[in-house]
Every structure is written in C-alpha cells, then in structure tokens.
Amino acid sequence: MFIVLVVLTIIAPHTTLIVDGKNKTEEFLVRNGDVIELSFVHSVELSRWVDIYEVHPNHLVLIKAKTKSFGWVYPFMI
C-alpha cells in the first residue's frame, strides 16, 4: 500500500506556485484541485482579509473571500 501511494504522489502532475513578497520569495509545489489561502492586511481598511483559491491548470480561481466588512471593493445589494 505504501509503495502505491508514493508512486501516485510522484506521478501526479504538479506546478510550482511562486509567492513574491517584499522581503523574500517562496516556492510551493501545488497540484490541480489544491486549495490555498492568501491572507493580507487591506491597505485602506487596515483589516485582515483572506482570499481562498483553487489551483487549476496554469491559473488560480478565487472561490471565497473573507473579511469583517463589505469593504470598498465589494458591491452592495439592494
């Protein structure tokens, strides 16, 4: 059983996600379907936001955004 899991892990296609920050750059191996979180402090509201992305071939898809307020960029509903 262990050998099969190792083989599947090695064979499974992956992509390198590069996160380039002010002070350092980091690289992560991701696979299609993986879910990743990006957390940051909004420059205007000064509150923490969390964006959740799903990895697709050659791109990321935003699936959810979390914040404590509606914010400047979110549309309002009537």
N, C-alpha and C positions, 0 to 999 in steps of 0.2 A: 504494500500500500504506500509506504513512504517513497519508494522509487517512482511510482506513477505520479505522485504529487510534485516531486522535484522536476520530472520531465515536463509536466504540464506548465509549471512555472517558468521553465527555461524556454519552452516553445511559444508561450503566449506572447503576442505582439505587444510591444510597449513603446512609449515615446518619452523623451526627456522634456520635462517642464522646467523652464529656467525662470527663476524669480530674481529680478534685478532690483536691488534696493539701493538706498543712498550709500550705505557703508559696506555692503557685501552682496555677492551674487551666490545663489544656491541652486543646485540642480537636483531634481527628483525624478525617479522613474515612475511613470503612471501608465495604466492600461485603459483601453476603451471601457467606458462604463464606471470607472472610478469616480468618486465624488470628493471634491476638495473644497476647503473653506479658505476664504481670504478675509482677514479681519484688519480693520484700519480705523483711525480716528478721522472723522469728517472735518475738513478744513474750515468750514463755515460754522457748523453746529457744535463742533468740538465734542461730539458724542461718538461712541463706538458703533460701527456698522460691521455686519458680517454678510458677505456675499458667498453663496454656495453654488458651485459649478459642477457640471458633469462633463467628463472627458469623452469627446467624440473624435473620430479620425481627423487629425490635423486642426482641431479647434476645440474651444470650450463653450459650453452652453450654460448661461445663467439660469438656474432653476428656482432660486429663492434668494431674497434679500431681507435681512433682519435689521431693524433699527427701532429706537424707542419712540420716534416721532414720524410723522408723514414726510418731513424734510422738505427741502427746497426743490428737489427734482422729481418727487412723486406727484402724480396728478391727483386731484381731489375728486370725490364722487358727489354728485348732487342727488 
